Amino acid sequence: MTAPVLDTALCRLAGVRHPVVQTGMGWVAGPRLVSATAEAGALGVLASATMSLEQLGSAIREVRERTANPFGVNLRADAGDAEQRVDLLIREGVRVASFALLPDQRLIGKLKDAGVLVIPSVGARRHAEKVQAWGADAVLVQGGEGGGHTGPVATTVLLPQVVDAVDIPVIAAGGFFDGRGLAAALCYGAAGIGMGTRFLLTSDSAVPEEVKRRYLAAAAGDTLVTSRVDGMPHRMLRSALTDGAESGGTLRRLPGALRQAVAFKAMTGMSWRHLISDGLAMRRAKQLPWSAVLLAANTPMLIRQALVRGDADAGVLPAGQVVGMLDELPGCAELVTRIVGDAARVLGESAGRITAAEP
């Protein structure tokens, strides 16, 4: 089945067929999922935070071997080697650079001068206004229904605020999983939608099948936003691990966090200098105590335990609230085609049901 064309500012900007973005999820958004998304006509985004610089270069080249379509890379603006990663994207001719944290004006300018599109993620109107003033090409707005780290404001409240405040394309994220959501976002004035959990739960995702089944069995109320795992708010499935983190004190978690930091350093090839530099940047940006900075090594390793190794009981399962709406594992091509087709149908049917009354 061929999806209809919903041509939006996002499609024209990024050179994609459909106004759908697969967001950069650590350990999930690798070459396999990103290339499948790109082949489906949507914008796939590689997650680079859990990769070394060399691994990122290899992943970019693998995606390019799998597809000729545009794709993006998600970066951490506060990473100690952010500058080198930006240089890598420029050398490799990556189409889009997305950011989980706000990049500074200099990084945005460097990317734009090289012809790379810059799409930061934000959770507040003022942040969208700031990155637009700095030259961002578009902005992804995530409401509280999503990963939980951008703030508690719901997408239906946050999205119209940002659409009204900026003149660049706005991508809506947080709570989207089907064509009705895409239609609603377009009606709000967005240029497309971003989805994480929905793409995690596809047949093209490399997440172990037994872990996917754990997600599919979850209800919308089975998620919580907690900062007790690493000091930063994250939405995840409830588990024995989250129950223990919620009831345990910081001091009890610090020894384990230190071990995780050492393991993360060894796995990514990151030097102690870069690891400490990243910690300092996080401490300044988020005004965190050193205990929370140390705990921040917990999340990538605990997510890896679940999403790579398949140990859902010992790891962390990140999830948006839409997890409670999902009960199947379509391929990316089927998913994107269905979402766009359903959105076109919903928009057409809605227009047909409305009759303008004479005053």
Disulfide bonds with the S-S distance in Angstrom:
none
